Amino acid sequence: MRAPDSLPGLAARLAHAIARRRHAPALHPHGIRATGVLRIRPAGVRWGVPWLDEPADHPVRLRWSRALGLPAGLPDGLGIALRVPDAGGPGQPLDLLFTSSGSGRWTRHLPLPRRDALAGPCSTLLSYRLGDRTAVLALRPLPGPDLKVPGTLAGLRAALRAGPLTFALCAVGPRDGWHVLGTLTTGTPQEGPPEATDAYDPYLHRLPGLRPTSRLARLREAAYAASRTGRRATAR
């Protein structure tokens, strides 16, 4: 019996089939693209990762999307994907993927459908290695007074057009509190065909000291790779 190998294989086949049928990623099939700025501002904690320990402003490409692509009237998981070009050097981007979640010790690992896009944090769900530590990364919204953003594609686009939104980039370990690493400020939405969307992959685009842990890595890597090939198959 080869259960450890069967799960990644099943995930790959399923992701490939869904991506090919949708002409889009298996998860987060449709979203709003925008520019943004990720400002890293160390706040007393040294992680042993130069990219996190040195203040800098990084232009980013982001995508705000609904996880399952459910009809607009239904709550859905909301995702924010970030690409930091050249984070590891020329041609070496960093991808960070966040999904709406809870903020507790266990709920920050679970996707949480949401009607209001700013009602709570979005986390990486799985843990990251930050130097020699383990932590979950999260974006916590810093909204203005009474600001609500409907979790629909139309609502997300309207919010980005209305003006910049700001999120705190945070890290939280298994037994400590939240540490602010910096802020993400969104820019204006960008129009373009679906095939112009970046193929975000946190396993393919990572830094030596900033990477997802190995837990479920084979499963997720197989699904990401199969989703990419499924999308390419539709273009032939």
C-alpha positions in Angstrom: 0.0 0.0 0.0 1.4 3.4 -1.0 -0.7 5.9 0.8 2.0 8.6 1.1 2.4 8.6 -2.8 -1.3 8.3 -3.6 -2.4 11.5 -1.9 0.0 13.8 -3.9 -1.0 11.9 -7.1 -4.7 12.3 -6.4 -4.2 16.0 -5.6 -2.3 16.5 -8.8 -4.9 14.8 -11.0 -7.7 16.7 -9.4 -5.9 20.1 -9.7 -5.0 19.4 -13.3 -8.6 18.5 -14.3 -10.1 21.6 -12.5 -7.5 24.0 -14.0 -8.0 22.6 -17.5 -11.8 22.9 -17.2 -11.7 26.4 -15.8 -8.9 27.7 -18.0 -7.7 29.2 -14.8 -5.9 28.0 -11.5 -7.7 25.1 -9.7 -8.0 27.3 -6.6 -8.5 31.1 -6.7 -9.5 30.9 -10.4 -10.6 34.5 -10.8 -9.2 37.6 -9.1 -8.3 41.2 -9.2 -4.7 42.1 -10.1 -3.1 45.2 -8.6 0.3 46.8 -7.7 1.4 47.4 -4.2 4.2 48.3 -1.9 5.5 46.0 0.9 7.4 48.0 3.5 9.6 45.8 5.7 10.2 47.5 9.1 11.8 45.3 11.7 10.3 45.9 15.2 12.9 44.6 17.6 12.9 40.9 16.6 15.8 39.6 14.6 14.9 36.6 12.4 18.3 35.8 11.0 16.9 36.5 7.5 18.4 39.6 5.8 15.2 40.2 3.8 13.2 40.5 7.0 15.9 42.1 9.2 16.7 45.1 6.9 14.3 48.0 6.3 13.3 48.3 2.7 10.4 49.1 0.4 9.5 46.4 -2.1 7.2 46.9 -5.1 4.9 43.9 -5.4 2.3 42.5 -7.7 -0.7 41.2 -5.9 -3.9 39.3 -6.7 -7.1 39.4 -4.5 -9.4 36.5 -5.3 -12.1 34.1 -4.1 -10.7 30.7 -3.2 -13.3 28.3 -4.7 -14.8 30.7 -7.2 -18.3 30.3 -5.7 -21.2 32.5 -6.9 -21.0 36.0 -5.6 -23.9 35.6 -3.2 -22.1 33.0 -1.2 -19.3 33.6 1.3 -16.0 32.2 0.0 -12.4 32.0 1.2 -10.5 35.1 0.2 -6.9 35.0 -0.9 -4.2 37.6 -1.3 -1.2 36.5 -3.4 1.9 38.6 -3.4 4.9 38.5 -5.7 8.1 40.4 -4.8 10.2 40.5 -7.9 13.9 39.9 -7.5 13.6 39.4 -3.7 16.4 36.8 -3.8 18.3 38.6 -6.6 17.7 39.2 -10.3 15.1 36.8 -11.6 14.5 35.3 -8.2 11.0 36.3 -7.0 9.3 35.6 -3.7 5.7 34.5 -3.6 3.6 34.7 -0.5 0.0 33.3 -0.5 -2.5 34.3 2.2 -6.1 33.0 2.7 -8.8 34.3 5.0 -8.5 32.6 8.4 -9.0 33.0 12.1 -6.4 34.5 14.4 -6.3 31.9 17.2 -3.6 29.3 17.7 -5.5 26.6 15.7 -7.9 28.7 13.6 -5.1 30.6 11.9 -4.3 27.3 10.2 -7.9 26.9 8.8 -9.4 28.7 5.8 -12.4 30.8 6.8 -15.1 31.9 4.3 -15.9 35.6 4.6 -18.4 38.1 3.3 -16.5 41.2 4.5 -12.9 41.0 3.1 -11.6 43.2 6.0 -13.3 41.3 8.8 -10.2 39.5 9.9 -6.7 38.3 8.9 -5.5 36.3 6.0 -2.7 33.8 6.9 -0.4 31.4 5.1 -2.3 28.6 6.9 0.8 26.4 6.9 3.9 27.4 8.9 7.0 29.0 7.5 10.7 28.7 8.4 11.9 32.1 9.3 15.6 31.6 9.9 15.7 29.0 12.7 12.2 29.7 13.9 8.7 28.4 12.8 5.9 30.9 12.3 2.7 31.5 10.4 2.7 34.7 8.3 -0.4 36.8 8.1 -1.9 40.0 6.7 -4.0 41.9 9.2 -6.2 44.7 7.8 -5.8 48.2 9.1 -9.1 49.6 7.9 -10.4 53.1 8.3 -13.5 53.9 10.3 -16.4 51.7 9.4 -14.7 50.5 6.2 -16.2 47.3 4.9 -15.3 45.5 1.6 -17.7 43.0 0.2 -15.9 39.7 -0.5 -17.0 39.6 -4.2 -14.9 40.4 -7.2 -16.9 43.5 -7.8 -16.4 44.6 -4.2 -12.7 43.9 -4.2 -12.2 45.8 -7.4 -14.2 48.8 -6.1 -12.2 48.9 -2.9 -8.9 49.0 -4.8 -10.1 51.7 -7.1 -11.4 53.8 -4.1 -8.0 54.2 -2.6 -5.1 52.4 -0.9 -5.8 49.7 1.7 -3.2 48.9 4.3 -2.4 45.6 6.0 0.1 44.8 8.7 2.4 41.9 7.7 2.9 39.8 10.8 4.4 36.6 12.0 3.2 34.5 14.9 4.9 31.4 16.4 3.4 28.4 18.1 3.9 29.8 21.6 4.5 33.6 21.2 2.5 36.6 20.2 2.1 38.5 16.9 5.2 40.3 15.6 4.7 43.1 13.0 7.2 42.8 10.1 6.0 45.7 8.1 3.0 46.9 6.0 1.4 46.2 2.7 -0.2 49.1 0.9 -2.3 48.3 -2.2 -2.2 50.2 -5.5 -4.7 50.5 -8.3 -6.2 47.5 -10.0 -4.9 46.4 -13.4 -6.9 45.0 -16.3 -5.8 42.2 -18.5 -6.6 38.8 -19.8 -6.7 35.8 -17.3 -3.7 34.3 -18.9 -1.6 37.3 -18.0 -2.0 36.5 -14.3 1.2 35.3 -12.5 1.3 31.7 -11.6 2.1 32.1 -7.9 3.9 29.2 -6.2 5.4 29.6 -2.7 7.4 26.4 -3.1 9.0 27.4 -6.4 9.5 31.1 -5.5 11.0 31.3 -2.0 14.1 32.4 -0.2 16.7 30.2 1.6 15.7 31.5 5.0 12.1 32.2 4.3 10.2 29.1 3.0 7.2 26.9 3.8 7.9 24.1 6.2 8.0 20.5 4.8 4.6 19.6 6.3 2.3 18.6 3.4 4.9 20.0 1.0 4.7 17.1 -1.4 0.9 17.3 -1.5 0.9 21.0 -2.2 3.8 21.0 -4.6 2.1 18.3 -6.7 -1.2 20.3 -6.8 0.5 23.6 -7.7 2.5 21.9 -10.5 -0.5 20.1 -11.9 -2.6 23.3 -11.8 0.1 25.1 -13.9 0.2 22.3 -16.5 -3.6 22.2 -16.6 -3.8 25.9 -17.4 -1.1 25.6 -20.1 -3.1 22.7 -21.7 -6.0 24.9 -22.3 -3.9 27.3 -24.4 -2.8 24.6 -26.9 
